[in-house]
Amino acid sequence: MAGGLIGKGTANGKQYPGKLTFRVFVTCMVAAFGGLIFGYDLGISGGVTSMDPFLKKFFPDVYAKEMNMKPSDNQYCRFDSQILTLFTSSLYLAALVASLCASSITRIFGRRLTMLSGGILFLAGAGFNAFAQKVWMLIVGRMLLGFGIGCANQSVPIYVSEVAPYKYRGALNMMFQLAITIGIFVANVLNYFFAKMKNGEGWHYSLGFAAVPAVMIIIGAIFLPDSPSSLIERGKDEKAKQELIKIRGTSDVDEEFKDLVEASQSSMAVKHPWATLLKRHYRPQLVMAIAIPFFQQLTGMNVITFYAPVLFRTIGFGSNASLMSSMITGGFNALATFVSIFTVDKVGRRKLFLEGGAQMFICQIVITAAIASKFGVDGNPGMLPIWYAFFVVGFICIYVMGFAWSWGPLGWLVPSEIFPLEVRSAAQSINVSVNMIFTFAIAQVFTSMLCHMKFGLFIFFACFVLVMSGFIYKFLPETKGVPIEEMSVVWQNHSYWKKFVKSASEEANAKVDNSC
Ligand code: BGC
């Protein structure tokens, strides 16, 4: 899924010939549409659920509660409705199911067909949502979008990693996260403008606009060829070689082609990647495949991504100001991602993780104090001064930037570079699934948590940020500049993981055992 760019790197210092051809460039554009689709969905629902005409039509109870709200009422519970959050969260449950199925479709029918199915499902979902008349149509629409995202996110990053020249893989991985943040930002901007439509029909456009990236990905998938690795996997070696010549822009591809065939054979020799992954010497990879996406979601970032407008309304902003503020936080999210793109290969992963964690922690404490001081436990703030709004939005922006150059992109990059080929597909599926489960959970329980935990909600996430920073400090070795094939060395040299990971010769023996 997002960012699962996986590849060979410089195998034993090998340099394959080939340049960044137009064909590869077009492929990356399609990948960007995959990221945009995901980001657009992450960013759109919060704004739509804060539009009064939308609430009135689909969630009249929430709307009535909202209308009858007096300043002296408990503001924390203003949007507490399980059916309202289901509108947001259902998508991620569907994406989870789809990404599990999509891993087989990707293997058997190729990456392209999976992308095409993703685009079609997504288009259908956008249509259902844009013309929805009843809540069930909204939920069905969201589920179709989720199936689409599951397919696209499983296939697009793998496809890109397979066609991109190895030199550009790291950067392309981060481009995918950048596309996600741009998708979120575009959704925030469109919500802001569509909410202003006098006839109250803006939500149709917000939801229907998702059709645009869907059409792009469909067109892309129709015209793009399948990746050489996928063709080899399906026994079409000659076609694979021709394709490799085209995408590399040179006929000097023999060495890369030979390596692709070998890689495919050795990964096919591992009959049970799931069982293999459970073996003791893959423990660091298994732990990271679960812990990294889990912690990424427990930063609390998606409370902002999904519910910034709801949150801003809860703390006293008007509908317009709420949408404007989430547009600002969305903009900071996209811009700050560049910091990661430009620094990740220089300062390394660990420093970014730790700095981002410290920044998020401090902001969460400040935001908690700000909300606690005005809203207390009864959720009744009285009149809020204007400086207060600037103060809260400012700290939310600093928090978002901390995430955008640490756990956002690295939450996808690090897992994708630490999985060895023989367990890559299984580990990547776990990574994606854990991410989707917790994205779903946060989306589903946020309004209820806010209602019950009040300002303590931010302390809850702050505690997790502390734990995850400790985890990175103690357990994650630096992977900057380490070729993927040599990654096992970082575990062998690590003070804790070395007892799990065998030396290279022992590992080679283990692989032989596996293939028997
Ligand atoms: C995360 C999403 C999040 C987004 C925010 C991604 O890396 O997986 O859950 O909404 O970043 O920019």
Boltz pocket constraint, residues with backbone or C-beta under 6 A from the ligand:
constraints:
  - pocket:
      binder: B
      contacts: [[A, 2], [A, 42], [A, 177], [A, 180], [A, 181], [A, 184], [A, 296], [A, 301], [A, 302], [A, 305], [A, 333], [A, 407], [A, 408], [A, 409], [A, 411], [A, 412], [A, 435], [A, 439]]
      max_distance: 6.0
